[in-house]
């Protein structure tokens, strides 16, 4: 109880609505009053769900009276008596303000075209960082209590896919519901967390409906020859695997492929997708999320989903990711029964994809069958130079100004057409497009191959390095590095930034190709 300014008795109200209201499963176990008192039925004081709810309150609840949060224990009968005495009313507390703060951060991130938002919750401070065109930029700093409160609010009140409670000491995944982000033009936002020594890292991946300069392969930056290879893959039934690091735009490319397949067949096909979760809307397809049953592993859920999809009469399937032997074998089985399948994995280059699958104990004879493995693609994203005046300069001028390291300059002279190379200048803070970053949007650097039986025979006998050399020397294949160099030679990509983005020097092909 409390008194107001007129010394009248004020009855505390039971909180039954809003982000800090007890969840349905705790309705008979706890009672939260708006003065900040949490009453807990004694038999449930050590229950995990009660402890999780208490942690949620500690991370963000502010009582209407300004009093500190407190916890008291009662028998079940006493708790019911308290519930009868205190009026129940919908009381929305600080959570709504925290949600507004989240939305404000998301709005700023979208305005600056960020692909990811990082909350680095340290010992005393939370650092907020945006990944813009592949680079992390510090945008804000706040006391760690506020940072943890905002992260807790996102995970516990704004997600449609997540664990039941937010635990900074554990690695967790989730997804912010579309209703919270659609006003910013987003389809959703994936959450991933990881504990640190002092606190945790909380990362949002923003899901844009269309990205990277237009939803077409040409708009992404693919060459005509590469698009031709993609179309050849689409005409065949087999497994086509797109590889790349996290954040390399694989999902965007798969969305475009699905749109192209539907257009190629005038929509008269059953294109079934398996995604965790669906990132883009693909009109004309049947999009299905991969959901785990309680106690089921992620790998088992994917394998089960692929097996189930085979019974749904698909013509083509898009599987979000190959994660283990069971899911790979499911994909191979799909191609063996006459289905075209598109999927992704993580690998350093296109042929290294086969090495990854081999390490998952997939039989080598299956990986070396050109009728089953019909497409291998590796994709990276490289920042493009801002085209506004003052944001880049000619290579020779940049060298004189000390903008290019001597070692890098030698590689540029050896592998690039220096007359056409441009380099980012020092920060042009007046630029209305890039705001001083010197880069604006990203373009793909990729290698696209339709394996021949001869190529896969080389792989089977001599391994991926020899097969890759054969592909470049004998089949005139273009590596992702060579693709990036073509863009350096057009003045689109700064060679220094290109090397950093691809994590390899301009001399990589010379070092690795026989």
MISELO-591884 format. One record per residue (C-alpha): residue number from 1; chain; z, x, y. Coordinates in pm, whole numbers. Layout:
N
> seq; mol; zz; xx; yy
> NUM; A; Z; X; Y
...
REM end
This chain:
514
> seq; mol; zz; xx; yy
> 1; A; 0; 0; 0
> 2; A; -33; 97; 365
> 3; A; 37; -43; 713
> 4; A; -209; -110; 993
> 5; A; -149; -57; 1365
> 6; A; 19; -398; 1392
> 7; A; 272; -302; 1122
> 8; A; 126; -567; 894
> 9; A; 116; -501; 523
> 10; A; -232; -406; 399
> 11; A; -304; -451; 31
> 12; A; -514; -171; -114
> 13; A; -844; -287; -254
> 14; A; -986; -211; -596
> 15; A; -1315; -25; -584
> 16; A; -1563; -204; -811
> 17; A; -1899; -107; -662
> 18; A; -2076; 189; -507
> 19; A; -2133; 541; -642
> 20; A; -1762; 606; -710
> 21; A; -1680; 281; -887
> 22; A; -1558; 330; -1246
> 23; A; -1845; 304; -1496
> 24; A; -1846; 0; -1729
> 25; A; -1702; 195; -2024
> 26; A; -1392; 279; -1815
> 27; A; -1338; -68; -1673
> 28; A; -1030; -135; -1889
> 29; A; -900; 222; -1878
> 30; A; -876; 306; -1506
> 31; A; -832; 139; -1169
> 32; A; -943; 307; -845
> 33; A; -793; 183; -519
> 34; A; -951; 245; -182
> 35; A; -640; 434; -67
> 36; A; -745; 715; -300
> 37; A; -516; 636; -594
> 38; A; -662; 644; -944
> 39; A; -448; 458; -1198
> 40; A; -515; 566; -1558
> 41; A; -401; 386; -1871
> 42; A; -176; 636; -2048
> 43; A; -346; 612; -2392
> 44; A; -668; 741; -2234
> 45; A; -528; 1020; -2014
> 46; A; -691; 1293; -2227
> 47; A; -1020; 1116; -2291
> 48; A; -1329; 1317; -2191
> 49; A; -1493; 1031; -2000
> 50; A; -1177; 982; -1791
> 51; A; -1163; 1353; -1710
> 52; A; -1530; 1350; -1609
> 53; A; -1473; 1053; -1380
> 54; A; -1176; 1229; -1218
> 55; A; -1393; 1536; -1156
> 56; A; -1658; 1316; -993
> 57; A; -1398; 1174; -755
> 58; A; -1262; 1518; -671
> 59; A; -1613; 1635; -583
> 60; A; -1687; 1368; -327
> 61; A; -1458; 1065; -293
> 62; A; -1297; 1003; 47
> 63; A; -1040; 726; 74
> 64; A; -1071; 465; 346
> 65; A; -718; 544; 462
> 66; A; -779; 917; 484
> 67; A; -511; 986; 223
> 68; A; -557; 1255; -40
> 69; A; -686; 1160; -381
> 70; A; -406; 1110; -634
> 71; A; -377; 1018; -1000
> 72; A; -107; 805; -1164
> 73; A; -53; 691; -1522
> 74; A; 47; 347; -1643
> 75; A; 73; 147; -1962
> 76; A; -211; -92; -2044
> 77; A; 6; -388; -1936
> 78; A; 100; -218; -1609
> 79; A; -267; -142; -1540
> 80; A; -358; -506; -1591
> 81; A; -76; -614; -1358
> 82; A; -204; -375; -1092
> 83; A; -553; -518; -1135
> 84; A; -417; -871; -1088
> 85; A; -223; -774; -775
> 86; A; -492; -578; -596
> 87; A; -794; -762; -468
> 88; A; -1126; -651; -609
> 89; A; -1395; -589; -353
> 90; A; -1715; -391; -329
> 91; A; -1628; -72; -143
> 92; A; -1898; 191; -88
> 93; A; -1752; 527; 11
> 94; A; -1866; 875; 101
> 95; A; -2124; 871; -177
> 96; A; -2365; 672; 36
> 97; A; -2335; 938; 305
> 98; A; -2396; 1207; 45
> 99; A; -2704; 1022; -74
> 100; A; -2828; 1013; 286
> 101; A; -2774; 1390; 303
> 102; A; -2975; 1435; -17
> 103; A; -3257; 1224; 124
> 104; A; -3253; 1425; 446
> 105; A; -3289; 1750; 251
> 106; A; -3570; 1604; 40
> 107; A; -3750; 1481; 352
> 108; A; -3738; 1831; 502
> 109; A; -3856; 1983; 174
> 110; A; -4157; 1752; 153
> 111; A; -4240; 1807; 521
> 112; A; -4256; 2180; 447
> 113; A; -4452; 2128; 122
> 114; A; -4176; 2279; -93
> 115; A; -4224; 2270; -468
> 116; A; -3858; 2336; -548
> 117; A; -3519; 2307; -377
> 118; A; -3242; 2550; -478
> 119; A; -2871; 2488; -418
> 120; A; -2697; 2821; -479
> 121; A; -2331; 2720; -499
> 122; A; -2130; 3038; -451
> 123; A; -1760; 3111; -408
> 124; A; -1734; 2995; -46
> 125; A; -2081; 2891; 64
> 126; A; -2379; 2697; -63
> 127; A; -2719; 2837; 25
> 128; A; -3011; 2589; 34
> 129; A; -3354; 2741; -32
> 130; A; -3706; 2595; -47
> 131; A; -3987; 2741; -257
> 132; A; -4292; 2717; -32
> 133; A; -4627; 2840; -162
> 134; A; -4446; 3038; -430
> 135; A; -4190; 3205; -204
> 136; A; -3820; 3121; -165
> 137; A; -3714; 3061; 195
> 138; A; -3355; 3012; 315
> 139; A; -3330; 2687; 511
> 140; A; -2960; 2598; 534
> 141; A; -2606; 2703; 453
> 142; A; -2294; 2490; 412
> 143; A; -1939; 2525; 283
> 144; A; -1941; 2516; -95
> 145; A; -1734; 2195; -114
> 146; A; -2016; 2012; 63
> 147; A; -2278; 2173; -157
> 148; A; -2096; 2077; -476
> 149; A; -2042; 1724; -345
> 150; A; -2414; 1683; -272
> 151; A; -2511; 1818; -616
> 152; A; -2256; 1595; -787
> 153; A; -2386; 1292; -597
> 154; A; -2743; 1365; -707
> 155; A; -2653; 1408; -1071
> 156; A; -2407; 1121; -1111
> 157; A; -2548; 851; -881
> 158; A; -2920; 917; -826
> 159; A; -3059; 999; -1172
> 160; A; -3225; 783; -1434
> 161; A; -3227; 1056; -1699
> 162; A; -2919; 1278; -1728
> 163; A; -2602; 1345; -1924
> 164; A; -2310; 1109; -1868
> 165; A; -2122; 1348; -1640
> 166; A; -2189; 1641; -1407
> 167; A; -2046; 1970; -1534
> 168; A; -2098; 2274; -1308
> 169; A; -1977; 2498; -1592
> 170; A; -2264; 2395; -1822
> 171; A; -2644; 2408; -1812
> 172; A; -2774; 2055; -1760
> 173; A; -3105; 1874; -1706
> 174; A; -3183; 1542; -1543
> 175; A; -3427; 1350; -1327
> 176; A; -3376; 1180; -992
> 177; A; -3495; 821; -1016
> 178; A; -3824; 738; -845
> 179; A; -3659; 479; -618
> 180; A; -3476; 758; -432
> 181; A; -3783; 972; -363
> 182; A; -4086; 744; -349
> 183; A; -4051; 699; 28
> 184; A; -4130; 1071; 60
> 185; A; -4445; 1040; -151
> 186; A; -4285; 1188; -464
> 187; A; -4309; 1059; -819
> 188; A; -3966; 1196; -899
> 189; A; -3766; 1515; -911
> 190; A; -3647; 1714; -1213
> 191; A; -3299; 1866; -1212
> 192; A; -3198; 2188; -1388
> 193; A; -2861; 2361; -1349
> 194; A; -2709; 2687; -1467
> 195; A; -2348; 2809; -1426
> 196; A; -2289; 3126; -1224
> 197; A; -1979; 3344; -1214
> 198; A; -1837; 3165; -909
> 199; A; -2003; 2823; -934
> 200; A; -2356; 2718; -1031
> 201; A; -2727; 2708; -945
> 202; A; -2873; 2359; -902
> 203; A; -3254; 2339; -882
> 204; A; -3478; 2042; -802
> 205; A; -3846; 2048; -901
> 206; A; -4030; 1806; -671
> 207; A; -4299; 1601; -844
> 208; A; -4589; 1528; -612
> 209; A; -4852; 1272; -718
> 210; A; -5128; 1509; -611
> 211; A; -5100; 1875; -527
> 212; A; -5279; 2203; -468
> 213; A; -5560; 2091; -243
> 214; A; -5698; 1789; -428
> 215; A; -5693; 1657; -780
> 216; A; -6003; 1829; -918
> 217; A; -6050; 2156; -1101
> 218; A; -6268; 2279; -817
> 219; A; -5999; 2181; -568
> 220; A; -5745; 2384; -763
> 221; A; -5967; 2689; -733
> 222; A; -6151; 2707; -1066
> 223; A; -6499; 2861; -1073
> 224; A; -6807; 2667; -1189
> 225; A; -6830; 2875; -1507
> 226; A; -6469; 2796; -1590
> 227; A; -6518; 2424; -1530
> 228; A; -6815; 2437; -1768
> 229; A; -6585; 2579; -2037
> 230; A; -6332; 2302; -1972
> 231; A; -6602; 2039; -2020
> 232; A; -6708; 2203; -2345
> 233; A; -6349; 2173; -2470
> 234; A; -6340; 1804; -2376
> 235; A; -6636; 1725; -2601
> 236; A; -6462; 1859; -2912
> 237; A; -6174; 1747; -3132
> 238; A; -5926; 2031; -3151
> 239; A; -5619; 2181; -2988
> 240; A; -5654; 2304; -2629
> 241; A; -5357; 2501; -2499
> 242; A; -5285; 2573; -2133
> 243; A; -5035; 2854; -2081
> 244; A; -4857; 3000; -1782
> 245; A; -4514; 3063; -1639
> 246; A; -4287; 2786; -1513
> 247; A; -4424; 2654; -1184
> 248; A; -4783; 2764; -1245
> 249; A; -4926; 2414; -1207
> 250; A; -4990; 2342; -1574
> 251; A; -4886; 1976; -1543
> 252; A; -5119; 1924; -1247
> 253; A; -5412; 2070; -1440
> 254; A; -5335; 1853; -1743
> 255; A; -5332; 1544; -1520
> 256; A; -5679; 1636; -1393
> 257; A; -5803; 1692; -1749
> 258; A; -5677; 1347; -1849
> 259; A; -5855; 1188; -1552
> 260; A; -6176; 1371; -1646
> 261; A; -6153; 1259; -2009
> 262; A; -6106; 897; -1906
> 263; A; -6403; 925; -1670
> 264; A; -6622; 1094; -1931
> 265; A; -6572; 804; -2171
> 266; A; -6566; 529; -1905
> 267; A; -6206; 452; -1992
> 268; A; -6305; 329; -2340
> 269; A; -6063; 558; -2522
> 270; A; -5695; 552; -2613
> 271; A; -5552; 851; -2427
> 272; A; -5187; 878; -2525
> 273; A; -4945; 1112; -2347
> 274; A; -4608; 1247; -2462
> 275; A; -4408; 1378; -2167
> 276; A; -4049; 1476; -2084
> 277; A; -4052; 1308; -1840
> 278; A; -4388; 1171; -1712
> 279; A; -4465; 1355; -1387
> 280; A; -4788; 1191; -1268
> 281; A; -4935; 845; -1289
> 282; A; -5255; 865; -1498
> 283; A; -5436; 529; -1463
> 284; A; -5606; 424; -1785
> 285; A; -5381; 628; -2013
> 286; A; -5080; 523; -2218
> 287; A; -4794; 737; -2088
> 288; A; -4481; 763; -2302
> 289; A; -4158; 957; -2240
> 290; A; -4004; 1168; -2515
> 291; A; -3649; 1041; -2555
> 292; A; -3378; 1201; -2764
> 293; A; -3146; 993; -2974
> 294; A; -2778; 1082; -2953
> 295; A; -2723; 1403; -3146
> 296; A; -3096; 1472; -3183
> 297; A; -3234; 1812; -3081
> 298; A; -3515; 1842; -2829
> 299; A; -3740; 2005; -3089
> 300; A; -3685; 1725; -3339
> 301; A; -3752; 1463; -3071
> 302; A; -4090; 1622; -2985
> 303; A; -4194; 1657; -3349
> 304; A; -4097; 1297; -3419
> 305; A; -4286; 1176; -3110
> 306; A; -4606; 1355; -3216
> 307; A; -4582; 1213; -3568
> 308; A; -4528; 863; -3427
> 309; A; -4817; 899; -3181
> 310; A; -5055; 973; -3468
> 311; A; -4992; 619; -3596
> 312; A; -5088; 462; -3262
> 313; A; -5465; 507; -3302
> 314; A; -5518; 769; -3027
> 315; A; -5855; 921; -2944
> 316; A; -5701; 1197; -2734
> 317; A; -5343; 1309; -2690
> 318; A; -5172; 1501; -2414
> 319; A; -4849; 1661; -2533
> 320; A; -4634; 1803; -2254
> 321; A; -4529; 2121; -2434
> 322; A; -4538; 2289; -2775
> 323; A; -4179; 2399; -2836
> 324; A; -4144; 2490; -3204
> 325; A; -4322; 2511; -3537
> 326; A; -4284; 2138; -3606
> 327; A; -4451; 2035; -3279
> 328; A; -4729; 2294; -3320
> 329; A; -4800; 2181; -3675
> 330; A; -4807; 1823; -3553
> 331; A; -5067; 1920; -3293
> 332; A; -5277; 2106; -3551
> 333; A; -5255; 1809; -3788
> 334; A; -5378; 1585; -3506
> 335; A; -5687; 1801; -3458
> 336; A; -5748; 1819; -3834
> 337; A; -5767; 1439; -3843
> 338; A; -6027; 1421; -3567
> 339; A; -5822; 1397; -3248
> 340; A; -5855; 1599; -2931
> 341; A; -5520; 1732; -2810
> 342; A; -5419; 1901; -2485
> 343; A; -5086; 2072; -2440
> 344; A; -4901; 2363; -2274
> 345; A; -4685; 2659; -2361
> 346; A; -4554; 2979; -2201
> 347; A; -4756; 3298; -2255
> 348; A; -4869; 3604; -2056
> 349; A; -5242; 3549; -2113
> 350; A; -5469; 3310; -2299
> 351; A; -5486; 3498; -2630
> 352; A; -5115; 3581; -2619
> 353; A; -5072; 3207; -2675
> 354; A; -5172; 3266; -3037
> 355; A; -4910; 3542; -3065
> 356; A; -4646; 3299; -2943
> 357; A; -4745; 3040; -3202
> 358; A; -4754; 3309; -3470
> 359; A; -4395; 3399; -3384
> 360; A; -4306; 3035; -3445
> 361; A; -4422; 3088; -3806
> 362; A; -4746; 2893; -3770
> 363; A; -4983; 3015; -4045
> 364; A; -5229; 3269; -3905
> 365; A; -5526; 3118; -4089
> 366; A; -5482; 2797; -3889
> 367; A; -5469; 2987; -3559
> 368; A; -5789; 3170; -3654
> 369; A; -5997; 2858; -3718
> 370; A; -6235; 2794; -3425
> 371; A; -6275; 2431; -3530
> 372; A; -5901; 2375; -3477
> 373; A; -5822; 2603; -3179
> 374; A; -6090; 2489; -2935
> 375; A; -5954; 2599; -2598
> 376; A; -5719; 2864; -2456
> 377; A; -5638; 2877; -2085
> 378; A; -5391; 3085; -1887
> 379; A; -5315; 2989; -1529
> 380; A; -5123; 3143; -1240
> 381; A; -5082; 3026; -881
> 382; A; -5148; 3264; -595
> 383; A; -5068; 3196; -227
> 384; A; -5367; 3160; 5
> 385; A; -5382; 3322; 346
> 386; A; -5333; 3094; 643
> 387; A; -5671; 3056; 815
> 388; A; -5532; 3020; 1167
> 389; A; -5605; 3294; 1418
> 390; A; -5343; 3566; 1424
> 391; A; -5211; 3503; 1072
> 392; A; -5428; 3763; 893
> 393; A; -5627; 4071; 979
> 394; A; -5891; 4300; 828
> 395; A; -5779; 4543; 560
> 396; A; -5849; 4862; 758
> 397; A; -5654; 4727; 1057
> 398; A; -5364; 4631; 830
> 399; A; -5353; 4984; 685
> 400; A; -5338; 5135; 1035
> 401; A; -5055; 4895; 1125
> 402; A; -4858; 4995; 816
> 403; A; -4884; 4651; 655
> 404; A; -5010; 4789; 324
> 405; A; -4828; 5040; 107
> 406; A; -5032; 5355; 47
> 407; A; -5031; 5308; -331
> 408; A; -5148; 4947; -300
> 409; A; -5414; 5052; -49
> 410; A; -5561; 5296; -302
> 411; A; -5585; 5020; -563
> 412; A; -5753; 4787; -313
> 413; A; -6011; 5055; -230
> 414; A; -6083; 5109; -600
> 415; A; -6100; 4750; -725
> 416; A; -6191; 4534; -423
> 417; A; -6465; 4501; -163
> 418; A; -6257; 4634; 127
> 419; A; -6503; 4510; 391
> 420; A; -6412; 4151; 298
> 421; A; -6040; 4193; 228
> 422; A; -5787; 4039; 466
> 423; A; -5412; 4097; 481
> 424; A; -5129; 3885; 618
> 425; A; -5007; 3997; 959
> 426; A; -4649; 4011; 1079
> 427; A; -4489; 3673; 1138
> 428; A; -4688; 3455; 1377
> 429; A; -4407; 3210; 1452
> 430; A; -4630; 3008; 1684
> 431; A; -4869; 2906; 1405
> 432; A; -4865; 2524; 1371
> 433; A; -4982; 2543; 1009
> 434; A; -4777; 2812; 833
> 435; A; -4490; 2854; 1081
> 436; A; -4496; 3231; 1049
> 437; A; -4526; 3263; 671
> 438; A; -4889; 3376; 694
> 439; A; -4971; 3181; 378
> 440; A; -5062; 2816; 330
> 441; A; -5102; 2641; -7
> 442; A; -5189; 2810; -335
> 443; A; -5496; 2858; -552
> 444; A; -5533; 2923; -924
> 445; A; -5607; 3256; -1086
> 446; A; -5702; 3172; -1442
> 447; A; -5878; 3274; -1759
> 448; A; -6056; 3002; -1956
> 449; A; -6196; 3059; -2303
> 450; A; -6348; 2850; -2579
> 451; A; -6277; 3069; -2883
> 452; A; -6567; 3148; -3113
> 453; A; -6511; 3221; -3480
> 454; A; -6617; 3582; -3416
> 455; A; -6348; 3617; -3146
> 456; A; -6081; 3472; -3374
> 457; A; -6192; 3702; -3656
> 458; A; -6126; 3998; -3424
> 459; A; -5785; 3848; -3346
> 460; A; -5709; 3805; -3716
> 461; A; -5807; 4161; -3804
> 462; A; -5697; 4358; -3497
> 463; A; -5461; 4141; -3287
> 464; A; -5463; 3982; -2942
> 465; A; -5524; 4298; -2735
> 466; A; -5840; 4384; -2928
> 467; A; -5956; 4022; -2917
> 468; A; -5902; 4007; -2542
> 469; A; -6102; 4325; -2493
> 470; A; -6380; 4180; -2709
> 471; A; -6378; 3860; -2502
> 472; A; -6417; 4056; -2175
> 473; A; -6663; 4323; -2295
> 474; A; -6883; 4124; -2534
> 475; A; -6843; 3763; -2417
> 476; A; -6828; 3842; -2042
> 477; A; -6494; 3667; -2007
> 478; A; -6315; 3669; -1670
> 479; A; -5945; 3753; -1681
> 480; A; -5700; 3583; -1449
> 481; A; -5665; 3911; -1259
> 482; A; -6044; 3936; -1218
> 483; A; -6041; 3577; -1094
> 484; A; -5777; 3668; -837
> 485; A; -5983; 3968; -722
> 486; A; -6282; 3742; -653
> 487; A; -6057; 3553; -410
> 488; A; -5936; 3874; -252
> 489; A; -6301; 3964; -198
> 490; A; -6358; 3632; -22
> 491; A; -6068; 3692; 218
> 492; A; -5876; 3400; 68
> 493; A; -5591; 3596; -94
> 494; A; -5397; 3894; 40
> 495; A; -5412; 4162; -236
> 496; A; -5050; 4261; -172
> 497; A; -4929; 3902; -212
> 498; A; -5166; 3853; -505
> 499; A; -5012; 4142; -698
> 500; A; -4663; 4009; -627
> 501; A; -4751; 3655; -733
> 502; A; -4912; 3762; -1060
> 503; A; -4650; 4029; -1135
> 504; A; -4924; 4281; -1212
> 505; A; -5124; 4539; -1020
> 506; A; -5496; 4536; -952
> 507; A; -5531; 4803; -1220
> 508; A; -5379; 4592; -1499
> 509; A; -5708; 4518; -1676
> 510; A; -5804; 4884; -1673
> 511; A; -5468; 4967; -1832
> 512; A; -5475; 4697; -2101
> 513; A; -5840; 4641; -2197
> 514; A; -5999; 4876; -2451
REM end
